[in-house]
């Protein structure tokens, strides 16, 4: 008995020593210039041998399948560095794979177990009552500008796929994904459970889950379209004219995912039914055995329903119509990009744990993340620094002009965009007769490299 009590006491003491202190943050080194971290060894982390490390991933390879489909990676789910010029460069050269959609492959969109598989924050009764984001202007993102935060858990390849998805929106619509600074409403790309998103702008930091198995361009676009206000295509009231639902093949208890809604709930934006939409279910969604289709096309010759490669033409037409992308005045000349100007940023910590992390040395171990997200605790307020060791070569190759949303914040010194006494005391004026029109058109956020310098009054920067 005495031996047993002593053993229990020893175990409790060990637990207190090992778990009593707050753990150090684990930041991913999956971006250019990030230092390799060396957290304490953990025998129970399942990595073999107890060593905990984050090695670089080859950009030309798909993400490693070391985490089962849909499993969250919450240990690493802390805010990371916004997408870098390197991520966007990688997006142009990687091979973008499409997820398998045959009967032998599970559908990642079903894993989260939410309404219709991947729609968060809603249930069937709410939708039936007419609470539809598409019909609510308040749930659209103002001017199509969507601030984002991205988890540090995504690797090099995954960040490149997300960057490629953003670029599709930037090239084909007026939607702009910009790194969050102080905006109250934003999306938070993270590794949660399965693939999921809220529909429309739901307020505060709304999560978009991209767990292992979800980081394909078509799936990322699918979830981003949810966040922008779009429901699944097969929920339309006229769907029975184009597809047939095979109710007997649907998993028991999942029938509600195939309900359709009346026209006073769903808004089609005047577009016909699109069997090839990136927002359409696949033929085997929620199938009992993955070999019996649950939804099939009525029109002969259609072999596949839905796809996860990217936008269909009707997808783009609806997106641009919902956000009035064609409503911009084409007679207005575009502002000419110049070297990024100075822009004041509120100096504050983004986490209540910043002071603790600073005290244990994270400002020195992980300066890329800490100096931006914990500037007060790291005593960085008022300084003009480069937060990435590649800032100088990036600036030399013109990234200050090409990517001002990243470079003016993280490479201020290299871009010479630091605030000086002359800029602080400059007159609050517009230096172009089109400034007011450009500001109304959203150019203060879309093209800050010009607007915040030459249209200060219209952009309310002084």
N, C-alpha and C positions, 0 to 999 in steps of 0.2 A: 504493500500500500504506500509506504514511504517513498519507494522508488518511483511509483506511478505519479505521485504528487510532485516529486522533484522534476520529473520529465515534463509534466504539464507546465510547471512554472518556467522551465527552461524554454519551452516552445513559445509561451506567451511573451517572455522577455525578448526572444529573437524576433517575434512578429512586431513588437513595439519598436525595436531598433530599426527593423527593415521597413516598417510601414508608417511609423509615427511622423516622419518628416514629410513635407510636401514634395512630391516628385518633381524633378527638373523637367522643363518642357522638352518635347522631342520634335525638332524641326527637321523637315525633309531637306536633303541636299540634292534636290532634283532640278536645279536651275544653274545657269552659268555663274561662276564666281563664288558659289556657296562653299564655305569651309566644311570639310568632313568632320562630323561630330563623333564623339566617343563616349556615349553614355555608359553607365555601369553595366557589367555583365549581368545577364538574367538567364539563369539556367532553365527557367520555365517558359521561355518565349517561343519555343518550337522551331527555332532557326537552326538547331543542330550545333552542339558544342557550347551553347550558351552565349556566343558572341552576338552582339546587336550592332548591325551596321547597315548603312544605306549606300549601296554601290550604284554607279551610273548605269542607266539602261541604254542599249543601242537604239538610236532613233529609228532605224529602218526595220525594227522588229516589233511585232504586236506586244501588248502588255503581258507580263508574265502571269501565268495562271496559278500562282502559289496560294491565292486566297480563293476559297470556293465561291461559285456564282452567288451573288447577292449578299455575301457576308460583309458587314460593316468593318471598317478599320479605324475604330474610334480613338485608339491610342495616338494616332498620327493626325487626327482630325482637328488641327489648329489652323488658324488663318495663315496662309502662305503669301509668297511674293506674287503680285499681279503678273500676268503674262508678259514676257519680255520680248524684245526684238528677236532674240534667238528662237523663242517659241514660234513666232510668226514665220521666221525664215524656215524653220524645220517643217512647219505646216505646208510649205510649198513643195517640199521634196520628199516627204514620207509617202509610203504606199498606204492609202486609206482603204482599209478592208471593210466589207459589209458583213454584218452578222448573218449566220446561217438561218434560213427560214423554212427548212424542210421539216418533215414529220419526226425526224430523229433528234431534233435540236430543241431544247427548252426555250421558251420565249422569255427573255430577260424582263420584259415589261409586265410579266405576271408575278414576279418574285416578291414584290413589295406587299402584295395582298391588300391593296387599297381599292377604292371605288374604280371600276373599270380597269383594275390592275395597277395603274400608276398615277392616279389622280389623288393628291393629298388634300386634306382639309375640307372634304365634302362627302356627303352620302346621297343615296338615291332619292330620298324624300326631299332633300334641299333642292336638288336639280329639278324635280318634278314641280316644285313650287315656283319655279321661274327664276331662281337665283343664278343667272348666267353671266359670266364675266364679259362675254363678247358684247352683251347689250348694255353694259354699264360703262359709261365713259370714265367714271372715276377709277375703274380697275384697269384701264389702259395705262401704259407708261408714258408720262408727259413727253411729247415731242419724240417719242420712240427711243429715248435715251435710258438705258438700263445699267445702273451701276452694279458692279459685281465684286464679290470676294471669292477667292478660290482656296481650297484647303491645301495645306502643305503636304498632304498625303499623296497627291498625284505625282507620278513620275514623269520623266522627260517625254516619253512617247504619248502618254495620256494628255499632258499639257499641249502637245503639238496637235492632237486630235481636237481638243477643245478650241484651240486657236483657229484651226481650219474651219470649225463650225461657225465661230464668230465671223470669220472672213466671208463665209457664204452670205450671212445676213448683211454685212457691210457692203458687199459688192452688188447684191441683188435687191436691196431694199433700203429704206431710210433708217432702219433700226441700227443703233449704235450701242455696243457694250463697252463701258468705260470703267476703269478701276474706281472703286468706291473711295471717296475721301471722307466727307462728313454727312453724306445723304442719309436720311432716315430710312428710306425704302430701297432695298437692294436684294439681289439674289446671292445666295451663298452656295457655290458649287462644292459638294462634299461627297465623301464615301459613306452613305447611309446604308439602308437596307434596300437592295434592288434599285430599280430605276423609278424615279417619281418626281412630281412637281405639283405645286398648286396651279390653279387656272387663273390667270390674270394677276395683277398686282395686288397682293393680299396684305401688304403692310409689313414694315420692319424688315428684318433679315429673313426672307423666305427661302427655305432650303430647296435645292435641286439635288437629288441623290443620284449619283453615278457610281454605283458599286461595281466591283469586278464583273465583267461581262456586259457592262453598259456603255463603255467608252468606245463607241463607234460613231462616226460622224452622223449617220442617219438617226441614231438613237438620241444623241446629244441635241440635234436639231428638233427632234420630236418633243423632248422635254422642254426645250426653250420655247417652242411654239405654245405648249401648255401655259408656260409662265407669261407669255404675251397675250393669252386670252382665248386659245383655241381648244375645243373639245375634240373627241374622236369622231371621225367622219361617219362611221356606221351608226352613230346615235341620231342621225338626221331622220326626220319624219317620213321622208320619201325613200328610205333605204330599201324597203321591200320591193320596189320597182327595179332594183339593180342587183340585189344580193338575196340569198335565201339563208336563213338561220336554221341550222339542223339542231333543234333543241335536245334531241335524244342523245347527241354526242357530247353535250356540255357537262363538265364536272358538276356533280351534285352540289347545290348551294351557290353556284356561280352564275346562275341564269340571269340574275339582276344586272350583270355586266353587259348584257345584250339588249337592254331595253332601249326604246327609241323615244324621242321627245317631240312634242308638237311645235309648230312654227312660232308660237308665242314664247317659247323657251329658247329654241335654237335659232341662231341667226346665220343664214347661209351666205349673206353678202351678195345675193343674186347669182351665185355660181352654181353650175350643175353638179350632181353627185360625182365624186372622183374616186374610182376604185383603185387608182394608183397613188393615192395620197400617202405621204409619209405619216399621216395621222390615222390611217385606216388599220384596223385589225388584220392580222394575217389569217390564213385559212385554218390554222390549227390552234388559234387562241383558246385557252381554257378547255382543250380537248380532254376527254376521259383517258385516252390511251396514246395520244400523239400520232396516231395513224388514221384517226377518223376525223375528217374536217368538221368544223363547227359553223363555218360560214363560207358559202360558195357563190361565185358570180352567176347571174342569170343569163348574161349575154355570152353566146358561144365564142370561143377563141381566146378568152381571158384565162391565162394559166395561173396567175398569181394575184392575190389581193394584197393591197398595201405594199410597201417596200421600205427599206431602211438605208437607202443610199443617199437620200437628200430630198430637196424640194421637188415636187411635181410642179408643172406650170400653173395649175389652178391653186396650189398652195401659195405660190408667190403672188398671184393676182389677189387672193383673199387677204394676205398679209399686208400688201401695199394699199389695199382699199381700206382695211380696218384702221390703219395708221395714217391714212391720207397722204401717202408718200408722193402721189402725183399732184398734190395740192401746192407744192412749193412753186414759187414764182420763177419760171425759167428765164425771165428777162434780167434777173439779178445776176451780175457777174459773181463768180466765186472768189472769196478772199484769197489773196496770194500768200501761201505759207512762208513764214520767215523764221529766223532763229527764235526759239521759245522765249517769251518774256518772263519776268519775275511774277510770281503769284503767291500771295501770302497764304500760309496754311496754319490752321490752329495747332498749336503745339500741346498735345495731350496724349496720355497713355490710353491705349485701346483695350487694356485688360487690367482687372484689379490685382492680377498676379505679377504685374510688371516689376514692382519694387522687389518682390521676392526673387524673381528671375535675375534681376540686376545684381542683387546681393550675392548670388551664387556664381556670378561670373558670366552670365549668358550674353551680356553686352559685348564681351571680348570673344567668346566662343562662337557666337552666331550673330555678328553685327548686321548682316544683310537684313534679317528679319527684325531684330530688336531695335535698331536705330530708327526704323520707320514706325513700328507699332508701339514702342515703349520709349519715345524720345525724352520724356521728362525723367524717367528713372535712369536712363543712360546718359543724362546731362548733355543731350544733343540739341536742345532748343536754342535757336539763335545761331546755330552753326551752319555753314555751307559745305556740304560734303558730298562725296560719291559713295553710294551704298553698295556698289558692286565693283569688283576689281577689273571688270571689262568695260567700265564706263568710258575711259579714254579712247580705246580703239573703236568702240561703238560711235562715240562722238566724231571721231576722225572720218568714219565712213558715212556720216550724214544722218545718223539715227536721231539726233536732236530735232531735225526737221521732219523726218519720216514718222517718228513715233513720239510726239511731244507728251502724250498723256502719261507715258512711262518715264521718259528721260528727264523731264523737268522736275520730277519728284525725286527719283532715285539717282540721277546723275547730274544734279544741279551745278556742281562745280565744273564738271567737264563741259557742260553746255553753256556755262557762263550765264546762268539764269538766276543767280543769287540776288537777293534784294540788297540794294545799295542806297545810300542817302539820297542820291539823285533820283532814283526811281520812286522812293518814298515820298518825295516832295513834288513830283511831277504833277502838272495840271490834270484835273479830271475832265478830259474832253474826248470827243470823237474826232478822229483824224481822217475819216472817210464819210462821204455823204450817204453811203449805203449802210452805215453801222446799225441804225435803228431797225431797218428791214432785216438785216442779217441776224440781229439778236432775236427778233420775233421768229425767225426761221430756225432757231436753235443752234446757230453757229458758235455761240459762246462755249457750248459744250462739245460740239462736233469738231471745231477748228480753233481750239484755244491758242495755238501757236501764233495766230495772227490777231484774233479778236481781243485777247486780254491785254495786248499791247497798244493796238491802234483804235480800239473801240471800248475803252475803259468805262466811259459813262454809260453806254448802252448795256454793258455786261455787269454794271453795278460793282466794279472792282475798285472803287475809290470813294 
